[in-house]
Amino acid sequence: VGTRINDLYYTYTLYPAEAFKTLDQKTLKTCNLEKIRNKPFLKSLEKRLAGHDYLNVERYDYADLAVEEENGVLLFQNRGRTILKTDLSDFSLRPSIILKEFSAKSDRNAFFRRGTFFSILIGFPVLLYIVTYALIHTVLNLFLDPKGSSVITSIICFSLGVALMITLFIGERGVGAGNLEGALQSGDWRHRVAALKTVQEKGRDVALFGNYRRMLTSTHVPERYWLAGALGYSRGPETYRDILALLDDPSPNVVCKAFEALGKRGGAQAMGNIIRRIETSDHWYEQWYAYRALRTLGWRQIRSQ
């Protein structure tokens, strides 16, 4: 059930989320610079905006950011409204801060994001309780009177809730740095996952533990997921090939973590592989993580010829 819910989330949530993200949360944004007449000024501004994923599109009235220049002052506009004013020197010194401010001041969907968050935070547990209660109550009604079945159903639901809370908040015990070798060889996949988390937290090279490669074919998605994360701290050529192998994993979670690991490792040689994956993938989350990895590696968007 958990796997199906996870697949549903990764398949369908990014599309509606794009509709009310703030600009700084979006992967790519559009800008219109056609009212900037000074060519050197335009090229400098276009390059800096592209460095923050704002792509210049000409003759487009619905760009996320439209920039006008009046006597050396830049007017940053959204949907015909001037959101803030700055100049090229100030923008060159702190582009991230200015663009975050522009994003915040042009945001019109904060209410909807908060509503969605609280709907999930409150609505999902309530729905889960109602479904669980209805199922248990229906079964107990076959053997008990209505009052007795209601009382017992409430007790069972309360007990299940307490058990779930304990599981969520206590979680698994961590593995000490001195016990990693034994934990990674454990017959219990949960112990191996806990060890991989420690490897990642400590920034250790998982390749130092020779038995790590058997986890590449583990039947447990969390194990492959945390292995992909741990491989991001290794610099060996064999672990680079292991990350590339995880890019073909059937789980989108593992693929996204493998892209993140490529970005964390560094090295321009990965860019070609990542770009090819973006061009062939039809999964938005994988494309998103791949693009973020490219940016981490220093890749920058350039104007199409």
C-alpha positions, 0 to 999 in steps of 0.5 A: 500500500505504501509503495502504491501511495508513493507512486501516486504521489510521484506520478501526479502531484508535481503537475498541480503543484506547479500551478501555485508554486512561488517563482523561486520554487519553480525549476524554470521561469520566463523573463521578457527583456525586449524593452531593454535597448542597451545591448551590452546592458541586455547581455549582462542582465540576460546572463545573470537571470539565466544563471538563476533559471529565468530564460529570456523569451521574446514577444511574450506578454505573460512572462514571469518577469518583465524588466524595463529600464528607466534612466538606469533603474530596472523595473521588475514587473509581473503581470503589468505590475511593478514589483520592485526597483533596482539597478544593474550594479545592485542586482549584480551584487545580490541577484539571489536576494533580489529575485527571492524578494521579487518572488515573494512580493509577486506571490498570489497563491500563498493562501492556496498552499497553506490550505493544501498543506493543512488539508493534507496535515489534518484531512489525511489522518481523519480520512484514514481514521474514518476508513479504519473505523468503518472497516473494523466496526463493520466486522465487529457488528457481525459478532457484537451488539452496536454499542459493544462494537463501537467501544471496542472499535474505538479502543482498537483505533486508539491503540493503532494510532498510538503504535503508529506514533511510536513507530514514527517518532522513535524510529530505528536506532542509529548505528555507531561509526565503529559498528558500520562494517557489521551493520552493513553485513546484517541480515536485517535490511533495516539495520543496513539502512540505518548503517547507510544513513550513518555513512551518509551523515559522516560523509564516509566512502561506502566503497571502503566496505567491500560488501556494499555492492550486493545492496544495488540489487536489494528488493527493498526500495529504502535500501537502494535509496539510501545506498544511492545517497551514500554513493554521492560521497564516494569518488571511485570510478566503480561507484560512479558506474554504480550510480549510473546503474541506479539511474535505471532503477524501477523506483523514481525515488531511487532514480532521483536520489541517484541524480542528487548523488551525481551532483554531490560527487562533482565532475563535469563528466556526468553532465552528458549522462544527465542531459541524455536522461533528461531528454529521454525521461518522461518522469517530471520528478526525475527531470527535476532532480536531474536538472538540479544535479546539472546546476550543482555541477556548474552547468548553465542554460544558454540561448538556443541557436 
